[in-house]
C-alpha cells in the first residue's frame, strides 16, 4: 500500500523546488542582531591572541572557541536559524580571511617568540570580520 497517493507532475515538482529555494534564501538572509558582529569580532581577536601565550594559550584557545560557538548557537536559536550560513559572499570571504589570520597566528607562534605579529594578526582578523559584518548587515537590513 502506498502512503503517497499524489504523484506531482513535472510543473508541480519544479514549483515545489522553487519554493524550497525561496524559503532557504529567506532563512539564510535573516538579519542578525547588531551586537553579534562586535562580539564575534572580539572573540576572534581574542582567539588569535591566545597564540601569543605560548603553551599556556591552549586552554584560553579552547575557552574562546567554546564561547564563540555558544554565543552564535544561542543567538541562532533565538533568531530561529541556528545553523544557517548567510548567502553574502563578501561576508563568507571575510570570515574565511579571519580564519586565515587565526591560522597564520598559529604558524607565526610556532616560528617566533615575538608577540607583535600575533597582535597585528588579531587586529586584522577582527577587522576582516567587522568588514564582513558591515557587508552582511547591508545585504540583509536591520533586524525586525
C-alpha positions, 0 to 999 in steps of 0.5 A: 500500500502506498502512503503517497497517493499524489504523484506531482507532475513535472510543473508541480515538482519544479514549483515545489523546488522553487519554493524550497529555494525561496524559503532557504534564501529567506532563512539564510538572509535573516538579519542578525542582531547588531551586537553579534558582529562586535562580539564575534569580532572580539572573540576572534581577536581574542582567539588569535591572541591566545597564540601569543601565550605560548603553551599556556594559550591552549586552554584560553584557545579552547575557552574562546572557541567554546564561547564563540560557538555558544554565543552564535548557537544561542543567538541562532536559536533565538533568531530561529536559524541556528545553523544557517550560513548567510548567502553574502559572499563578501561576508563568507570571504571575510570570515574565511580571511579571519580564519586565515589570520587565526591560522597564520597566528598559529604558524607565526607562534610556532616560528617566533617568540615575538608577540607583535605579529600575533597582535597585528594578526588579531587586529586584522582578523577582527577587522576582516570580520567587522568588514564582513559584518558591515557587508552582511548587515547591508545585504540583509537590513536591520533586524525586525 
